[in-house]
Amino acid sequence: MKHYGYLVVIFCLLAMVAGGCAERKMNTNETIKRLCAREEVKWPSYKIESLVFKNGVRVYLLPNHELPLIHVEIKIKGGGFLVPEGKEGLENILSQMLRLGGSKDYPGEEMDTFLEDRAAELSIDFGLLFGTINLDCLSENFAPILHQVVEVLSSPNFNEKDLMLAKQRLMTIILRRNDNQDEIAMREFKRLIYGRNTIYGRLPSPVSVSSITLEDVEQLYNRIFVGPDIYVGVVGDFEPGEMTSLLEKEFGTLRKGKPVEISLPHPHFSPHRRYVLIDKRGTNQSFIVIGHRGGWRKSPDFAPLQVMNMILSGGFSGRLFQDIRTKMGLAYAIFGRFGCRCFYPGVFFVGLKTKNPSTARAIEAVEGELERLYTKGVTEKEVEEAKMQFLNTLVFRYDSPQKVMERCLYYATRGMPLDSFKKLIRDIKAVHRADVNRVARLYIHPHRLKVLVVGDRHSLQKELSSFGKWEYYIPAP
């Protein structure tokens, strides 16, 4: 009887599933339409208060009393683009030393203990253009923790011991950066597009890291940490008036200084098709990246480009997934993006992984999809479904106060209006088939494609010979 009871339960569950499947017998397009026929997509109704202190520090406040927590994100203008040639990796060393050194009251490991005892987390990281500092803690502990964090930023405890440790850690990353086939492919494709020796393609090396001195770290710090280049976003359980007074007391002590100007050289993009094979010995599959230069975030064509990108590579419903992975079975995974940036052009790419004997066919299939997009364009049905899909995914991208604040800081640091999200929604809704076909003809260049393959050269050389001349590299050491 006991086993009989289990069988009844299982039978009922199967019946429910079968009934549900019968009820939902519709194609993917109908499902998307039902999901998207919801109320109008809107920016979440969070009111962000903004203010500027006398020293130029910009502050954005978003109270949220759901939990007794506070999250702080600090954006700092400055990073790898300020690092002189031959000192590559300096921004990484600065990130580590700020975190390792602690403050005057809690130097070194004492800072870790101070934060751990108060259930707080602090991270510091600098990239090419910006530094990001994230702090999470209980609201009841916020004031003393904030004071110590600002102490780290205003009076960092730089020393030779931490410099040696930071260099050792970065050296370890350099030694292991060629372990992962996927990471090699995406990193080297970016360098292929922008140029290996440009500011966009430079990499830290054992030589450059060894040359970094304490004076180099201090000079980069002094160049970056000034009031007008600091953007502070606070989300959580606080009262705006009290928080404003506390932030002004702490951040108001930072020096005003001269703001950094993000002035980058315009990258030179080769108009010629290129084929590059990076040798990764012993792999039985290849990682392929195909594409060329991308676009600008502030371009009036940004919205139709996003719709075009959704049609081409929008997950399970995108052309790439449907044709190359599902119908042809040529890829374990396939993805793509038409990248747009604010301070320099982005990168357009399609990436996929396939077994070695399928590499040539996979390359031809991707090139064929891009040629079809360029010559034949898209259908009205594809445009409408892509618009609905794009607009509804925006809701999930910004479904929490913290995510909304992240986007607010993105706009602020790039000189964009804080209502840029609302404008994007309006622009996406206004996109028509003619707009998508126009940008496909204008921005997709099938005859300028760069094709990069990371795989075993011995296994792939004959397979790829039909494409003509290949350039061969080993991964950057």
C-alpha positions as semicolon CSV with decimal commas, in nm:
position;residue;x (nm);y (nm);z (nm)
1;M;0,000;0,000;0,000
2;K;0,287;0,230;0,077
3;H;0,432;0,187;-0,274
4;Y;0,084;0,218;-0,422
5;G;0,050;0,561;-0,259
6;Y;0,375;0,676;-0,418
7;L;0,250;0,558;-0,760
8;V;-0,071;0,756;-0,720
9;V;0,122;1,071;-0,635
10;I;0,355;1,026;-0,931
11;F;0,061;0,960;-1,165
12;C;-0,112;1,278;-1,049
13;L;0,202;1,484;-1,101
14;L;0,247;1,344;-1,451
15;A;-0,116;1,419;-1,530
16;M;-0,073;1,777;-1,411
17;V;0,239;1,823;-1,625
18;A;0,070;1,670;-1,929
19;G;-0,232;1,890;-1,883
20;G;-0,015;2,195;-1,846
21;C;0,175;2,106;-2,163
22;A;-0,148;2,057;-2,358
23;E;-0,280;2,387;-2,232
24;R;0,040;2,563;-2,339
25;K;0,065;2,420;-2,692
26;M;0,177;2,733;-2,867
27;N;0,490;2,831;-3,051
28;T;0,767;3,040;-2,898
29;N;0,650;3,359;-3,067
30;E;0,301;3,334;-2,914
31;T;0,455;3,275;-2,571
32;I;0,669;3,584;-2,603
33;K;0,369;3,792;-2,707
34;R;0,170;3,682;-2,403
35;L;0,455;3,752;-2,167
36;C;0,517;4,090;-2,322
37;A;0,155;4,204;-2,331
38;R;0,191;4,339;-1,981
39;E;0,173;4,688;-1,849
40;E;0,406;4,948;-1,991
41;V;0,773;4,906;-1,905
42;K;0,877;5,174;-1,660
43;W;1,183;5,275;-1,463
44;P;1,126;5,148;-1,108
45;S;0,962;5,416;-0,897
46;Y;1,264;5,497;-0,682
47;K;1,336;5,861;-0,605
48;I;1,709;5,932;-0,604
49;E;1,825;6,250;-0,431
50;S;2,146;6,405;-0,566
51;L;2,373;6,675;-0,427
52;V;2,724;6,812;-0,469
53;F;2,959;6,905;-0,184
54;K;3,185;7,212;-0,191
55;N;3,489;7,004;-0,284
56;G;3,309;6,860;-0,587
57;V;3,213;6,517;-0,450
58;R;2,879;6,409;-0,600
59;V;2,636;6,210;-0,383
60;Y;2,326;6,009;-0,476
61;L;2,089;5,883;-0,205
62;L;1,822;5,613;-0,228
63;P;1,660;5,518;0,105
64;N;1,522;5,165;0,132
65;H;1,397;5,045;0,473
66;E;1,320;4,683;0,382
67;L;1,633;4,553;0,560
68;P;1,870;4,709;0,818
69;L;2,150;4,724;0,560
70;I;2,342;4,992;0,374
71;H;2,526;4,954;0,045
72;V;2,772;5,216;-0,078
73;E;2,918;5,226;-0,427
74;I;3,189;5,482;-0,496
75;K;3,298;5,552;-0,852
76;I;3,630;5,728;-0,905
77;K;3,733;5,870;-1,241
78;G;4,077;5,735;-1,321
79;G;4,248;5,407;-1,399
80;G;4,464;5,231;-1,653
81;F;4,448;5,510;-1,910
82;L;4,657;5,724;-1,672
83;V;4,928;5,458;-1,634
84;P;5,248;5,540;-1,827
85;E;5,385;5,292;-2,078
86;G;5,610;5,037;-1,913
87;K;5,414;5,046;-1,586
88;E;5,120;4,828;-1,699
89;G;4,942;4,680;-1,397
90;L;4,988;4,989;-1,180
91;E;4,612;5,043;-1,141
92;N;4,580;4,685;-1,011
93;I;4,861;4,746;-0,761
94;L;4,690;5,065;-0,641
95;S;4,363;4,874;-0,589
96;Q;4,535;4,610;-0,380
97;M;4,741;4,851;-0,172
98;L;4,443;5,062;-0,077
99;R;4,274;4,748;0,053
100;L;4,585;4,592;0,209
101;G;4,708;4,905;0,384
102;G;4,397;4,984;0,585
103;S;4,368;5,313;0,771
104;K;4,575;5,488;1,035
105;D;4,355;5,353;1,313
106;Y;4,333;5,002;1,164
107;P;4,638;4,934;0,947
108;G;4,681;4,614;0,747
109;E;4,509;4,306;0,884
110;E;4,355;4,510;1,166
111;M;4,122;4,660;0,906
112;D;4,007;4,311;0,807
113;T;3,934;4,230;1,171
114;F;3,754;4,562;1,218
115;L;3,527;4,490;0,920
116;E;3,469;4,123;1,004
117;D;3,368;4,205;1,362
118;R;3,099;4,434;1,221
119;A;2,984;4,200;0,942
120;A;3,104;4,442;0,675
121;E;3,256;4,381;0,332
122;L;3,482;4,620;0,142
123;S;3,621;4,578;-0,211
124;I;3,833;4,811;-0,425
125;D;3,907;4,768;-0,795
126;F;4,038;4,992;-1,075
127;G;3,985;4,928;-1,445
128;L;4,077;5,119;-1,758
129;L;3,864;5,428;-1,689
130;F;3,716;5,406;-1,339
131;G;3,775;5,271;-0,993
132;T;3,491;5,107;-0,801
133;I;3,465;5,077;-0,424
134;N;3,184;4,870;-0,275
135;L;3,089;4,867;0,092
136;D;2,815;4,656;0,253
137;C;2,731;4,666;0,623
138;L;2,457;4,681;0,885
139;S;2,301;5,024;0,914
140;E;2,373;5,038;1,289
141;N;2,748;5,009;1,220
142;F;2,761;5,239;0,922
143;A;2,901;5,560;1,073
144;P;3,226;5,418;1,221
145;I;3,284;5,195;0,918
146;L;3,236;5,482;0,674
147;H;3,486;5,689;0,873
148;Q;3,753;5,420;0,836
149;V;3,682;5,374;0,465
150;V;3,721;5,746;0,401
151;E;4,042;5,735;0,606
152;V;4,170;5,470;0,365
153;L;4,085;5,693;0,069
154;S;4,211;6,021;0,213
155;S;4,525;5,898;0,395
156;P;4,623;5,559;0,253
157;N;4,876;5,352;0,441
158;F;5,115;5,276;0,152
159;N;5,426;5,074;0,242
160;E;5,690;4,853;0,080
161;K;5,564;4,533;0,243
162;D;5,218;4,566;0,087
163;L;5,375;4,666;-0,245
164;M;5,571;4,339;-0,257
165;L;5,262;4,136;-0,168
166;A;5,050;4,315;-0,431
167;K;5,314;4,250;-0,696
168;Q;5,333;3,881;-0,605
169;R;4,956;3,848;-0,637
170;L;4,951;4,018;-0,976
171;M;5,242;3,802;-1,094
172;T;5,036;3,494;-1,003
173;I;4,744;3,623;-1,210
174;I;4,976;3,686;-1,506
175;L;5,120;3,334;-1,483
176;R;4,769;3,181;-1,486
177;R;4,594;3,406;-1,737
178;N;4,638;3,155;-2,020
179;D;4,482;2,862;-1,835
180;N;4,132;2,925;-1,967
181;Q;4,061;2,899;-2,340
182;D;3,755;3,127;-2,321
183;E;3,944;3,404;-2,141
184;I;4,228;3,390;-2,392
185;A;3,984;3,423;-2,681
186;M;3,792;3,724;-2,548
187;R;4,106;3,903;-2,429
188;E;4,300;3,853;-2,750
189;F;4,004;3,938;-2,973
190;K;3,979;4,275;-2,801
191;R;4,350;4,328;-2,865
192;L;4,302;4,223;-3,227
193;I;4,036;4,489;-3,275
194;Y;4,202;4,778;-3,089
195;G;4,567;4,690;-3,143
196;R;4,794;4,486;-2,918
197;N;5,018;4,781;-2,825
198;T;4,748;5,048;-2,781
199;I;4,615;5,170;-2,449
200;Y;4,314;4,941;-2,507
201;G;4,528;4,631;-2,567
202;R;4,816;4,669;-2,324
203;L;4,868;4,394;-2,068
204;P;5,073;4,383;-1,749
205;S;5,386;4,172;-1,780
206;P;5,643;4,043;-1,530
207;V;5,877;4,320;-1,649
208;S;5,624;4,603;-1,610
209;V;5,506;4,481;-1,269
210;S;5,863;4,445;-1,142
211;S;5,934;4,806;-1,238
212;I;5,649;4,953;-1,028
213;T;5,770;5,150;-0,727
214;L;5,602;5,298;-0,421
215;E;5,647;5,641;-0,579
216;D;5,454;5,524;-0,888
217;V;5,164;5,415;-0,668
218;E;5,160;5,744;-0,477
219;Q;5,171;5,950;-0,797
220;L;4,874;5,765;-0,947
221;Y;4,683;5,798;-0,620
222;N;4,747;6,174;-0,602
223;R;4,632;6,216;-0,961
224;I;4,304;6,032;-0,908
225;F;4,167;6,097;-0,559
226;V;4,019;6,446;-0,587
227;G;3,667;6,560;-0,500
228;P;3,529;6,637;-0,848
229;D;3,616;6,284;-0,967
230;I;3,436;6,101;-0,685
231;Y;3,075;5,981;-0,716
232;V;2,909;5,827;-0,408
233;G;2,589;5,624;-0,425
234;V;2,421;5,513;-0,102
235;V;2,130;5,268;-0,084
236;G;1,966;5,130;0,227
237;D;1,819;5,189;0,570
238;F;1,885;5,556;0,647
239;E;1,721;5,894;0,671
240;P;1,833;6,134;0,393
241;G;1,899;6,432;0,619
242;E;2,116;6,238;0,865
243;M;2,299;6,062;0,582
244;T;2,372;6,388;0,403
245;S;2,527;6,536;0,718
246;L;2,737;6,224;0,777
247;L;2,861;6,205;0,419
248;E;2,949;6,574;0,410
249;K;3,140;6,538;0,736
250;E;3,346;6,249;0,595
251;F;3,380;6,314;0,220
252;G;3,390;6,691;0,263
253;T;3,744;6,654;0,398
254;L;3,881;6,523;0,066
255;R;4,089;6,771;-0,132
256;K;3,923;6,943;-0,424
257;G;4,217;6,918;-0,662
258;K;4,215;6,923;-1,041
259;P;3,968;6,684;-1,204
260;V;4,091;6,417;-1,442
261;E;3,991;6,449;-1,806
262;I;3,921;6,123;-1,989
263;S;4,095;6,193;-2,318
264;L;4,168;5,878;-2,514
265;P;4,336;5,825;-2,850
266;H;4,095;5,728;-3,124
267;P;4,167;5,364;-3,208
268;H;4,262;5,275;-3,564
269;F;4,046;4,994;-3,701
270;S;4,183;4,792;-3,988
271;P;3,936;4,765;-4,281
272;H;4,080;4,430;-4,391
273;R;3,959;4,080;-4,311
274;R;4,199;3,889;-4,085
275;Y;4,223;3,532;-3,963
276;V;4,417;3,464;-3,644
277;L;4,484;3,127;-3,478
278;I;4,614;3,124;-3,120
279;D;4,773;2,793;-3,037
280;K;4,633;2,622;-2,727
281;R;4,790;2,280;-2,728
282;G;4,596;1,969;-2,637
283;T;4,243;2,110;-2,674
284;N;3,984;1,901;-2,859
285;Q;3,755;2,198;-2,919
286;S;3,805;2,547;-3,051
287;F;3,679;2,879;-2,921
288;I;3,588;3,115;-3,207
289;V;3,530;3,491;-3,193
290;I;3,420;3,680;-3,505
291;G;3,348;4,050;-3,543
292;H;3,486;4,401;-3,583
293;R;3,454;4,745;-3,424
294;G;3,130;4,838;-3,249
295;G;2,959;5,170;-3,183
296;W;2,903;5,460;-2,944
297;R;2,661;5,462;-2,651
298;K;2,551;5,819;-2,717
299;S;2,485;5,757;-3,087
300;P;2,129;5,826;-3,209
301;D;2,143;5,475;-3,357
302;F;2,192;5,308;-3,017
303;A;1,828;5,193;-2,987
304;P;1,796;5,029;-3,331
305;L;2,136;4,867;-3,276
306;Q;2,005;4,707;-2,957
307;V;1,702;4,571;-3,143
308;M;1,930;4,439;-3,418
309;N;2,151;4,274;-3,159
310;M;1,848;4,110;-2,995
311;I;1,737;3,964;-3,328
312;L;2,084;3,830;-3,401
313;S;2,195;3,705;-3,062
314;G;1,908;3,749;-2,815
315;G;1,942;3,421;-2,626
316;F;1,732;3,119;-2,725
317;S;1,521;3,315;-2,976
318;G;1,815;3,481;-3,157
319;R;1,912;3,382;-3,508
320;L;2,254;3,258;-3,398
321;F;2,113;3,020;-3,138
322;Q;1,827;2,898;-3,355
323;D;2,027;2,842;-3,674
324;I;2,383;2,755;-3,569
325;R;2,324;2,574;-3,242
326;T;1,974;2,426;-3,272
327;K;1,935;2,353;-3,645
328;M;2,296;2,292;-3,748
329;G;2,426;2,161;-3,415
330;L;2,761;2,335;-3,464
331;A;2,808;2,497;-3,124
332;Y;2,796;2,399;-2,759
333;A;2,722;2,761;-2,680
334;I;2,692;3,073;-2,894
335;F;2,652;3,438;-2,799
336;G;2,709;3,785;-2,936
337;R;2,690;4,154;-2,870
338;F;2,708;4,481;-3,056
339;G;2,904;4,673;-2,793
340;C;2,871;5,050;-2,758
341;R;3,086;5,263;-2,527
342;C;3,086;5,627;-2,422
343;F;3,455;5,722;-2,437
344;Y;3,571;5,502;-2,725
345;P;3,399;5,270;-2,975
346;G;3,287;4,931;-2,850
347;V;3,338;4,589;-3,007
348;F;3,094;4,382;-3,212
349;F;3,150;4,009;-3,173
350;V;2,999;3,665;-3,204
351;G;3,153;3,394;-2,986
352;L;3,105;3,018;-2,991
353;K;3,270;2,693;-2,892
354;T;3,273;2,387;-3,117
355;K;3,462;2,061;-3,166
356;N;3,775;2,078;-3,381
357;P;3,635;1,906;-3,694
358;S;3,342;2,153;-3,701
359;T;3,550;2,471;-3,674
360;A;3,554;2,564;-4,043
361;R;3,180;2,498;-4,084
362;A;3,102;2,704;-3,773
363;I;3,303;3,001;-3,905
364;E;3,127;2,979;-4,241
365;A;2,788;2,960;-4,067
366;V;2,849;3,275;-3,861
367;E;2,982;3,463;-4,163
368;G;2,670;3,352;-4,352
369;E;2,439;3,482;-4,078
370;L;2,612;3,821;-4,079
371;E;2,600;3,838;-4,457
372;R;2,225;3,757;-4,447
373;L;2,165;4,029;-4,186
374;Y;2,358;4,277;-4,399
375;T;2,199;4,196;-4,735
376;K;1,845;4,080;-4,651
377;G;1,782;4,260;-4,325
378;V;1,513;4,157;-4,078
379;T;1,139;4,099;-4,080
380;E;0,866;4,307;-3,918
381;K;0,781;4,014;-3,693
382;E;1,141;3,983;-3,572
383;V;1,155;4,353;-3,491
384;E;0,836;4,354;-3,286
385;E;0,933;4,043;-3,090
386;A;1,284;4,176;-3,027
387;K;1,147;4,507;-2,900
388;M;0,913;4,334;-2,657
389;Q;1,187;4,100;-2,539
390;F;1,436;4,383;-2,490
391;L;1,192;4,606;-2,301
392;N;1,086;4,328;-2,067
393;T;1,442;4,220;-1,986
394;L;1,509;4,580;-1,877
395;V;1,264;4,532;-1,592
396;F;1,471;4,245;-1,452
397;R;1,799;4,430;-1,497
398;Y;1,683;4,701;-1,258
399;D;1,455;4,516;-1,018
400;S;1,624;4,634;-0,697
401;P;1,729;4,970;-0,549
402;Q;2,095;4,867;-0,565
403;K;2,077;4,791;-0,940
404;V;1,901;5,122;-1,000
405;M;2,178;5,304;-0,815
406;E;2,444;5,125;-1,020
407;R;2,279;5,249;-1,338
408;C;2,245;5,599;-1,191
409;L;2,621;5,610;-1,127
410;Y;2,687;5,477;-1,477
411;Y;2,497;5,770;-1,625
412;A;2,649;6,024;-1,387
413;T;3,010;5,923;-1,453
414;R;2,952;5,942;-1,827
415;G;2,784;6,281;-1,829
416;M;2,446;6,139;-1,929
417;P;2,109;6,257;-1,792
418;L;1,981;6,045;-1,504
419;D;1,659;5,986;-1,700
420;S;1,850;5,815;-1,984
421;F;1,670;5,491;-1,900
422;K;1,332;5,648;-1,977
423;K;1,468;5,788;-2,302
424;L;1,599;5,444;-2,401
425;I;1,253;5,293;-2,349
426;R;1,096;5,562;-2,568
427;D;1,361;5,513;-2,835
428;I;1,323;5,133;-2,839
429;K;0,946;5,162;-2,877
430;A;0,994;5,396;-3,172
431;V;1,223;5,158;-3,366
432;H;1,085;5,027;-3,698
433;R;1,201;4,759;-3,938
434;A;1,350;5,024;-4,169
435;D;1,562;5,155;-3,880
436;V;1,706;4,810;-3,806
437;N;1,777;4,737;-4,171
438;R;1,946;5,076;-4,205
439;V;2,183;5,022;-3,909
440;A;2,254;4,664;-4,022
441;R;2,376;4,800;-4,356
442;L;2,565;5,082;-4,186
443;Y;2,731;4,902;-3,894
444;I;2,772;4,538;-4,004
445;H;3,072;4,482;-4,234
446;P;3,090;4,120;-4,357
447;H;3,405;4,192;-4,558
448;R;3,594;4,348;-4,266
449;L;3,546;4,064;-4,020
450;K;3,823;3,957;-3,788
451;V;3,816;3,584;-3,711
452;L;4,007;3,458;-3,408
453;V;4,031;3,091;-3,311
454;V;4,187;2,957;-2,994
455;G;4,267;2,587;-3,031
456;D;4,524;2,321;-3,110
457;R;4,715;2,442;-3,417
458;H;4,822;2,092;-3,516
459;S;4,462;1,969;-3,520
460;L;4,315;2,278;-3,688
461;Q;4,572;2,381;-3,946
462;K;4,437;2,157;-4,224
463;E;4,077;2,225;-4,120
464;L;4,123;2,601;-4,159
465;S;4,344;2,606;-4,470
466;S;4,048;2,678;-4,700
467;F;4,016;3,032;-4,560
468;G;4,353;3,142;-4,694
469;K;4,629;3,304;-4,496
470;W;4,622;3,270;-4,117
471;E;4,830;3,456;-3,861
472;Y;4,960;3,234;-3,580
473;Y;5,024;3,342;-3,224
474;I;5,090;3,185;-2,890
475;P;4,893;3,340;-2,602
476;A;5,044;3,656;-2,455
477;P;5,272;3,548;-2,167
